[in-house]
Amino acid sequence: MAPNDVQTQFLQTEGGRIAFDDTGGTGPLVVGIPGMGDLRSEYRLIKPMLQHAGCRVVTMDVRGFGQSSPEWSDYSARAVGRDAVAILRQLADGPAVIMGNSFAAGSALWAAKEAPSHVNGVVLLGPIVRDLPFTTIQKLVLGLGFAGPWRTWFWTTYWSSLFPTKPAPDHAEVKAAIAANLREPKRMQALLTMLSLSKSDTAAILDEISVPSLIVMGTKDPDFTDPVEEARSLASRLHAETMIVEGAGHYPHVEMANDVGQRIIAFVRQLDKSGPAVVPLRRS
């Protein structure tokens, strides 16, 4: 699925290539990283809003998915964070606000920790930055769900459940695009590998993050027993701002795109006014 009809570009990195798109412009730079198994088109609803507000918006496909290479030696949140920073270096622009959804919230935090001159803020959307407990029944369902040729159906059915209140008008089209992508060689294996990874390394760096942070959490996010408490607990460690989105699931920026988009725009503008002058980064 084409993300807002912007031409795809590529970053060649150590183990393959990363696909991304770039709206261009000279305004504040915002980078969007999608969650695992998803495509960069997940930012399709808020990207035009950010662009209209004067932002330069870059969205990328993470390792294993979309138009990025399917097979990598490292699928960790930390590695994906390095890819985001490498894109900034290739574009010779920044610093940037990095948005990350689900596991990719960890990628935004890793980018901020390891390349602080490139990142002036992070937006964490439905962030999963620690290992969540699974019941025996949940483990059994996951095992059965990924055990046979129905695994793509299982994943996309689960994905659909993450929009409990207001799926986007093009929800079915996006779901079909995700399914088609996962049927490509080696992409399902990338998903299974990513699902198996611990997030303990990301949890261990939370107290070291010093950039301004905004946590956006839906009250009906099914990935958490208590989404609001999860957001507040994480915010206390990051000294972050929070936006609790009533009725939204794991993709608040899709279900309640207008409200979330406006909040992100306000966050970016606040950083643009209060932070140091934005100067282009040198290529390295």
Contacts in CASP RR format, 6 or more apart in sequence:
PFRMAT RR
TARGET T0000
AUTHOR 0000-0000-0000
METHOD contacts of the structure
MODEL  1
MAPNDVQTQFLQTEGGRIAFDDTGGTGPLVVGIPGMGDLRSEYRLIKPML
QHAGCRVVTMDVRGFGQSSPEWSDYSARAVGRDAVAILRQLADGPAVIMG
NSFAAGSALWAAKEAPSHVNGVVLLGPIVRDLPFTTIQKLVLGLGFAGPW
RTWFWTTYWSSLFPTKPAPDHAEVKAAIAANLREPKRMQALLTMLSLSKS
DTAAILDEISVPSLIVMGTKDPDFTDPVEEARSLASRLHAETMIVEGAGH
YPHVEMANDVGQRIIAFVRQLDKSGPAVVPLRRS
1 39 0 8 1.000
1 41 0 8 1.000
1 173 0 8 1.000
1 174 0 8 1.000
1 177 0 8 1.000
2 41 0 8 1.000
3 21 0 8 1.000
3 39 0 8 1.000
3 40 0 8 1.000
3 41 0 8 1.000
3 43 0 8 1.000
3 44 0 8 1.000
3 47 0 8 1.000
3 59 0 8 1.000
4 21 0 8 1.000
4 41 0 8 1.000
4 44 0 8 1.000
4 47 0 8 1.000
4 48 0 8 1.000
6 21 0 8 1.000
6 22 0 8 1.000
6 23 0 8 1.000
7 21 0 8 1.000
8 19 0 8 1.000
8 20 0 8 1.000
8 21 0 8 1.000
8 67 0 8 1.000
9 19 0 8 1.000
9 20 0 8 1.000
9 21 0 8 1.000
9 22 0 8 1.000
10 17 0 8 1.000
10 18 0 8 1.000
10 19 0 8 1.000
10 20 0 8 1.000
10 67 0 8 1.000
11 17 0 8 1.000
11 18 0 8 1.000
11 20 0 8 1.000
11 83 0 8 1.000
11 86 0 8 1.000
11 87 0 8 1.000
11 90 0 8 1.000
13 82 0 8 1.000
13 83 0 8 1.000
13 86 0 8 1.000
15 69 0 8 1.000
15 72 0 8 1.000
15 73 0 8 1.000
16 68 0 8 1.000
16 69 0 8 1.000
16 72 0 8 1.000
17 68 0 8 1.000
17 69 0 8 1.000
18 60 0 8 1.000
18 61 0 8 1.000
18 62 0 8 1.000
18 63 0 8 1.000
18 68 0 8 1.000
18 69 0 8 1.000
18 83 0 8 1.000
18 86 0 8 1.000
18 87 0 8 1.000
19 40 0 8 1.000
19 60 0 8 1.000
19 61 0 8 1.000
19 66 0 8 1.000
19 67 0 8 1.000
19 68 0 8 1.000
20 40 0 8 1.000
20 58 0 8 1.000
20 59 0 8 1.000
20 60 0 8 1.000
20 61 0 8 1.000
20 87 0 8 1.000
21 40 0 8 1.000
21 58 0 8 1.000
21 59 0 8 1.000
22 56 0 8 1.000
22 57 0 8 1.000
22 58 0 8 1.000
22 91 0 8 1.000
23 47 0 8 1.000
23 51 0 8 1.000
23 55 0 8 1.000
23 56 0 8 1.000
23 57 0 8 1.000
23 58 0 8 1.000
24 56 0 8 1.000
24 57 0 8 1.000
25 54 0 8 1.000
25 56 0 8 1.000
26 56 0 8 1.000
27 54 0 8 1.000
27 55 0 8 1.000
27 56 0 8 1.000
27 278 0 8 1.000
28 54 0 8 1.000
28 55 0 8 1.000
28 56 0 8 1.000
28 96 0 8 1.000
28 97 0 8 1.000
28 268 0 8 1.000
28 269 0 8 1.000
28 271 0 8 1.000
28 272 0 8 1.000
28 278 0 8 1.000
29 55 0 8 1.000
29 56 0 8 1.000
29 57 0 8 1.000
29 58 0 8 1.000
29 88 0 8 1.000
29 91 0 8 1.000
29 93 0 8 1.000
29 94 0 8 1.000
29 95 0 8 1.000
29 96 0 8 1.000
29 97 0 8 1.000
29 278 0 8 1.000
30 50 0 8 1.000
30 55 0 8 1.000
30 56 0 8 1.000
30 57 0 8 1.000
30 58 0 8 1.000
30 96 0 8 1.000
30 97 0 8 1.000
30 98 0 8 1.000
30 99 0 8 1.000
30 264 0 8 1.000
30 268 0 8 1.000
31 57 0 8 1.000
31 58 0 8 1.000
31 59 0 8 1.000
31 60 0 8 1.000
31 84 0 8 1.000
31 87 0 8 1.000
31 88 0 8 1.000
31 96 0 8 1.000
31 97 0 8 1.000
31 98 0 8 1.000
31 99 0 8 1.000
32 40 0 8 1.000
32 43 0 8 1.000
32 57 0 8 1.000
32 58 0 8 1.000
32 59 0 8 1.000
32 60 0 8 1.000
32 84 0 8 1.000
32 98 0 8 1.000
32 99 0 8 1.000
32 100 0 8 1.000
32 104 0 8 1.000
33 59 0 8 1.000
33 60 0 8 1.000
33 62 0 8 1.000
33 80 0 8 1.000
33 81 0 8 1.000
33 84 0 8 1.000
33 98 0 8 1.000
33 99 0 8 1.000
33 100 0 8 1.000
33 101 0 8 1.000
33 104 0 8 1.000
33 107 0 8 1.000
33 108 0 8 1.000
34 40 0 8 1.000
34 42 0 8 1.000
34 43 0 8 1.000
34 59 0 8 1.000
34 60 0 8 1.000
34 61 0 8 1.000
34 62 0 8 1.000
34 65 0 8 1.000
34 100 0 8 1.000
34 101 0 8 1.000
34 104 0 8 1.000
35 42 0 8 1.000
35 62 0 8 1.000
35 100 0 8 1.000
35 101 0 8 1.000
35 102 0 8 1.000
35 103 0 8 1.000
35 104 0 8 1.000
36 62 0 8 1.000
36 65 0 8 1.000
36 102 0 8 1.000
36 103 0 8 1.000
36 104 0 8 1.000
36 191 0 8 1.000
36 194 0 8 1.000
36 195 0 8 1.000
37 62 0 8 1.000
37 65 0 8 1.000
37 155 0 8 1.000
37 159 0 8 1.000
37 178 0 8 1.000
37 181 0 8 1.000
37 182 0 8 1.000
37 191 0 8 1.000
37 194 0 8 1.000
38 65 0 8 1.000
38 101 0 8 1.000
38 159 0 8 1.000
38 178 0 8 1.000
39 61 0 8 1.000
39 65 0 8 1.000
39 66 0 8 1.000
39 174 0 8 1.000
39 177 0 8 1.000
39 178 0 8 1.000
39 181 0 8 1.000
40 59 0 8 1.000
40 60 0 8 1.000
40 61 0 8 1.000
40 66 0 8 1.000
41 59 0 8 1.000
41 174 0 8 1.000
41 177 0 8 1.000
42 101 0 8 1.000
42 174 0 8 1.000
42 251 0 8 1.000
42 253 0 8 1.000
42 254 0 8 1.000
43 57 0 8 1.000
43 59 0 8 1.000
43 99 0 8 1.000
43 253 0 8 1.000
44 170 0 8 1.000
45 168 0 8 1.000
45 253 0 8 1.000
45 254 0 8 1.000
45 257 0 8 1.000
46 253 0 8 1.000
46 257 0 8 1.000
46 260 0 8 1.000
46 261 0 8 1.000
46 264 0 8 1.000
47 57 0 8 1.000
47 59 0 8 1.000
49 257 0 8 1.000
49 258 0 8 1.000
49 261 0 8 1.000
49 262 0 8 1.000
49 265 0 8 1.000
50 57 0 8 1.000
50 261 0 8 1.000
50 264 0 8 1.000
50 265 0 8 1.000
50 268 0 8 1.000
51 57 0 8 1.000
53 265 0 8 1.000
53 268 0 8 1.000
53 269 0 8 1.000
55 265 0 8 1.000
55 268 0 8 1.000
56 93 0 8 1.000
58 87 0 8 1.000
58 91 0 8 1.000
58 96 0 8 1.000
60 68 0 8 1.000
60 83 0 8 1.000
60 84 0 8 1.000
60 87 0 8 1.000
61 67 0 8 1.000
61 68 0 8 1.000
62 68 0 8 1.000
62 80 0 8 1.000
62 83 0 8 1.000
62 104 0 8 1.000
62 107 0 8 1.000
63 69 0 8 1.000
63 72 0 8 1.000
63 74 0 8 1.000
63 75 0 8 1.000
63 79 0 8 1.000
63 80 0 8 1.000
63 83 0 8 1.000
63 190 0 8 1.000
64 70 0 8 1.000
64 71 0 8 1.000
64 72 0 8 1.000
64 75 0 8 1.000
64 186 0 8 1.000
64 187 0 8 1.000
64 190 0 8 1.000
64 191 0 8 1.000
65 181 0 8 1.000
65 187 0 8 1.000
65 190 0 8 1.000
65 191 0 8 1.000
66 181 0 8 1.000
66 187 0 8 1.000
70 184 0 8 1.000
70 185 0 8 1.000
70 186 0 8 1.000
70 187 0 8 1.000
70 189 0 8 1.000
70 190 0 8 1.000
71 186 0 8 1.000
71 189 0 8 1.000
71 190 0 8 1.000
72 79 0 8 1.000
72 190 0 8 1.000
75 190 0 8 1.000
75 193 0 8 1.000
75 194 0 8 1.000
75 197 0 8 1.000
76 197 0 8 1.000
76 201 0 8 1.000
77 103 0 8 1.000
77 104 0 8 1.000
77 106 0 8 1.000
77 107 0 8 1.000
77 109 0 8 1.000
77 110 0 8 1.000
77 129 0 8 1.000
77 197 0 8 1.000
77 199 0 8 1.000
77 201 0 8 1.000
77 202 0 8 1.000
78 107 0 8 1.000
78 110 0 8 1.000
78 114 0 8 1.000
78 201 0 8 1.000
78 202 0 8 1.000
80 104 0 8 1.000
80 107 0 8 1.000
80 110 0 8 1.000
81 98 0 8 1.000
81 106 0 8 1.000
81 107 0 8 1.000
81 108 0 8 1.000
81 110 0 8 1.000
81 111 0 8 1.000
81 114 0 8 1.000
82 110 0 8 1.000
82 111 0 8 1.000
82 114 0 8 1.000
84 98 0 8 1.000
84 107 0 8 1.000
84 108 0 8 1.000
84 111 0 8 1.000
85 111 0 8 1.000
85 114 0 8 1.000
85 115 0 8 1.000
85 118 0 8 1.000
85 119 0 8 1.000
88 94 0 8 1.000
88 95 0 8 1.000
88 96 0 8 1.000
88 115 0 8 1.000
88 118 0 8 1.000
88 281 0 8 1.000
89 118 0 8 1.000
89 281 0 8 1.000
89 283 0 8 1.000
89 284 0 8 1.000
90 283 0 8 1.000
92 280 0 8 1.000
92 281 0 8 1.000
92 282 0 8 1.000
92 283 0 8 1.000
93 280 0 8 1.000
93 281 0 8 1.000
94 118 0 8 1.000
94 120 0 8 1.000
94 278 0 8 1.000
94 279 0 8 1.000
94 280 0 8 1.000
94 281 0 8 1.000
95 117 0 8 1.000
95 118 0 8 1.000
95 119 0 8 1.000
95 120 0 8 1.000
95 121 0 8 1.000
95 278 0 8 1.000
95 281 0 8 1.000
96 118 0 8 1.000
96 119 0 8 1.000
96 120 0 8 1.000
96 121 0 8 1.000
97 119 0 8 1.000
97 120 0 8 1.000
97 121 0 8 1.000
97 122 0 8 1.000
97 123 0 8 1.000
97 267 0 8 1.000
97 268 0 8 1.000
97 271 0 8 1.000
98 107 0 8 1.000
98 108 0 8 1.000
98 111 0 8 1.000
98 112 0 8 1.000
98 119 0 8 1.000
98 121 0 8 1.000
98 122 0 8 1.000
98 123 0 8 1.000
99 108 0 8 1.000
99 122 0 8 1.000
99 123 0 8 1.000
99 125 0 8 1.000
99 253 0 8 1.000
99 264 0 8 1.000
100 106 0 8 1.000
100 107 0 8 1.000
100 108 0 8 1.000
100 122 0 8 1.000
100 123 0 8 1.000
100 124 0 8 1.000
100 125 0 8 1.000
100 127 0 8 1.000
101 125 0 8 1.000
101 126 0 8 1.000
101 250 0 8 1.000
101 251 0 8 1.000
101 253 0 8 1.000
102 125 0 8 1.000
102 126 0 8 1.000
102 127 0 8 1.000
102 128 0 8 1.000
102 223 0 8 1.000
102 250 0 8 1.000
103 128 0 8 1.000
103 194 0 8 1.000
103 199 0 8 1.000
105 122 0 8 1.000
105 124 0 8 1.000
105 125 0 8 1.000
105 126 0 8 1.000
105 127 0 8 1.000
105 128 0 8 1.000
105 129 0 8 1.000
106 124 0 8 1.000
106 127 0 8 1.000
106 129 0 8 1.000
106 199 0 8 1.000
106 202 0 8 1.000
108 119 0 8 1.000
108 122 0 8 1.000
108 123 0 8 1.000
108 124 0 8 1.000
109 122 0 8 1.000
109 124 0 8 1.000
109 129 0 8 1.000
109 202 0 8 1.000
109 205 0 8 1.000
109 206 0 8 1.000
109 209 0 8 1.000
110 202 0 8 1.000
110 205 0 8 1.000
111 118 0 8 1.000
111 119 0 8 1.000
111 122 0 8 1.000
112 119 0 8 1.000
112 121 0 8 1.000
112 122 0 8 1.000
112 209 0 8 1.000
112 210 0 8 1.000
112 211 0 8 1.000
113 205 0 8 1.000
113 208 0 8 1.000
113 209 0 8 1.000
116 210 0 8 1.000
116 211 0 8 1.000
117 281 0 8 1.000
118 281 0 8 1.000
119 211 0 8 1.000
120 211 0 8 1.000
120 212 0 8 1.000
120 271 0 8 1.000
120 275 0 8 1.000
121 211 0 8 1.000
121 212 0 8 1.000
121 213 0 8 1.000
121 271 0 8 1.000
122 209 0 8 1.000
122 211 0 8 1.000
122 212 0 8 1.000
122 213 0 8 1.000
122 214 0 8 1.000
123 213 0 8 1.000
123 214 0 8 1.000
123 216 0 8 1.000
123 264 0 8 1.000
123 267 0 8 1.000
124 213 0 8 1.000
124 214 0 8 1.000
124 215 0 8 1.000
124 216 0 8 1.000
124 234 0 8 1.000
124 240 0 8 1.000
125 216 0 8 1.000
125 251 0 8 1.000
125 252 0 8 1.000
125 253 0 8 1.000
125 260 0 8 1.000
126 215 0 8 1.000
126 216 0 8 1.000
126 217 0 8 1.000
126 218 0 8 1.000
126 221 0 8 1.000
126 223 0 8 1.000
126 227 0 8 1.000
126 249 0 8 1.000
126 250 0 8 1.000
126 251 0 8 1.000
126 252 0 8 1.000
127 215 0 8 1.000
127 217 0 8 1.000
127 234 0 8 1.000
128 199 0 8 1.000
128 223 0 8 1.000
129 199 0 8 1.000
129 202 0 8 1.000
129 203 0 8 1.000
129 206 0 8 1.000
129 234 0 8 1.000
130 199 0 8 1.000
130 200 0 8 1.000
130 202 0 8 1.000
130 203 0 8 1.000
131 198 0 8 1.000
131 199 0 8 1.000
131 200 0 8 1.000
131 203 0 8 1.000
132 223 0 8 1.000
132 224 0 8 1.000
134 142 0 8 1.000
142 195 0 8 1.000
145 151 0 8 1.000
145 154 0 8 1.000
146 154 0 8 1.000
146 155 0 8 1.000
146 192 0 8 1.000
151 188 0 8 1.000
152 179 0 8 1.000
152 182 0 8 1.000
152 183 0 8 1.000
152 188 0 8 1.000
153 179 0 8 1.000
155 178 0 8 1.000
155 182 0 8 1.000
155 191 0 8 1.000
156 175 0 8 1.000
156 178 0 8 1.000
156 179 0 8 1.000
156 182 0 8 1.000
159 175 0 8 1.000
159 178 0 8 1.000
160 167 0 8 1.000
160 171 0 8 1.000
160 175 0 8 1.000
161 222 0 8 1.000
162 221 0 8 1.000
162 222 0 8 1.000
162 223 0 8 1.000
162 249 0 8 1.000
162 250 0 8 1.000
162 251 0 8 1.000
163 171 0 8 1.000
163 249 0 8 1.000
163 250 0 8 1.000
163 251 0 8 1.000
163 254 0 8 1.000
163 255 0 8 1.000
164 220 0 8 1.000
164 222 0 8 1.000
164 247 0 8 1.000
164 248 0 8 1.000
164 249 0 8 1.000
165 220 0 8 1.000
165 247 0 8 1.000
165 248 0 8 1.000
165 249 0 8 1.000
165 255 0 8 1.000
166 248 0 8 1.000
166 255 0 8 1.000
166 256 0 8 1.000
167 254 0 8 1.000
167 255 0 8 1.000
168 174 0 8 1.000
168 254 0 8 1.000
168 255 0 8 1.000
168 257 0 8 1.000
181 187 0 8 1.000
182 188 0 8 1.000
182 191 0 8 1.000
206 234 0 8 1.000
206 237 0 8 1.000
206 238 0 8 1.000
207 237 0 8 1.000
209 238 0 8 1.000
212 240 0 8 1.000
212 241 0 8 1.000
212 267 0 8 1.000
212 270 0 8 1.000
212 271 0 8 1.000
213 235 0 8 1.000
213 238 0 8 1.000
213 239 0 8 1.000
213 240 0 8 1.000
213 241 0 8 1.000
214 240 0 8 1.000
214 241 0 8 1.000
214 242 0 8 1.000
214 243 0 8 1.000
214 263 0 8 1.000
214 264 0 8 1.000
214 267 0 8 1.000
215 231 0 8 1.000
215 234 0 8 1.000
215 235 0 8 1.000
215 238 0 8 1.000
215 240 0 8 1.000
215 241 0 8 1.000
215 242 0 8 1.000
215 243 0 8 1.000
216 242 0 8 1.000
216 243 0 8 1.000
216 245 0 8 1.000
216 252 0 8 1.000
216 253 0 8 1.000
216 260 0 8 1.000
216 263 0 8 1.000
216 264 0 8 1.000
217 227 0 8 1.000
217 228 0 8 1.000
217 230 0 8 1.000
217 231 0 8 1.000
217 242 0 8 1.000
217 243 0 8 1.000
217 244 0 8 1.000
217 245 0 8 1.000
217 252 0 8 1.000
218 227 0 8 1.000
218 244 0 8 1.000
218 245 0 8 1.000
218 246 0 8 1.000
218 247 0 8 1.000
218 248 0 8 1.000
218 249 0 8 1.000
218 250 0 8 1.000
218 252 0 8 1.000
219 227 0 8 1.000
219 228 0 8 1.000
219 244 0 8 1.000
219 245 0 8 1.000
219 246 0 8 1.000
219 247 0 8 1.000
219 248 0 8 1.000
219 249 0 8 1.000
220 227 0 8 1.000
220 247 0 8 1.000
220 248 0 8 1.000
220 249 0 8 1.000
221 227 0 8 1.000
221 230 0 8 1.000
221 248 0 8 1.000
221 249 0 8 1.000
221 250 0 8 1.000
221 252 0 8 1.000
222 249 0 8 1.000
222 250 0 8 1.000
223 250 0 8 1.000
224 230 0 8 1.000
227 249 0 8 1.000
228 244 0 8 1.000
231 242 0 8 1.000
231 244 0 8 1.000
232 242 0 8 1.000
234 240 0 8 1.000
235 241 0 8 1.000
235 242 0 8 1.000
241 267 0 8 1.000
243 252 0 8 1.000
243 260 0 8 1.000
243 263 0 8 1.000
245 252 0 8 1.000
245 255 0 8 1.000
245 256 0 8 1.000
245 259 0 8 1.000
245 260 0 8 1.000
247 255 0 8 1.000
247 256 0 8 1.000
248 255 0 8 1.000
248 256 0 8 1.000
248 260 0 8 1.000
249 255 0 8 1.000
252 260 0 8 1.000
253 260 0 8 1.000
253 261 0 8 1.000
253 264 0 8 1.000
272 278 0 8 1.000
END
